[in-house]
């Protein structure tokens, strides 16, 4: 095998390691007051699907951002019943993941993937 082909296959295998389903697990970073406060403690807050589990979230963050994760805490915020144009409606439920990073590591959520 020529060196050019060897480089091509190694790059392809590195790209294959990033499963496209990982991008579905991390929907968006939550940039709120509480999210910026916990960033002082090496934590980042993400919005994730309701079906996402803690090991899945940890695997996705480590693969996409190339950091090591020490812990994941999740919570589900139940949707409120609000009025929209005089008629009652319901907000959807939201699951948040508080990801704790190892010492000295950080994620810049303002840049994106």
Buried (B, 14 or more C-beta within 10 A) or exposed (E): EEEEEEEEEEEEEEEEEEEEEBEEBBBEBBEEEEBEEBBEEBBBBBBBEEEBEBEBBBBBBBBBBEBEBEEBEBEEEEEEEEEEEEEEEEEEEBBBBBBBBEEEEEBEBEEEE
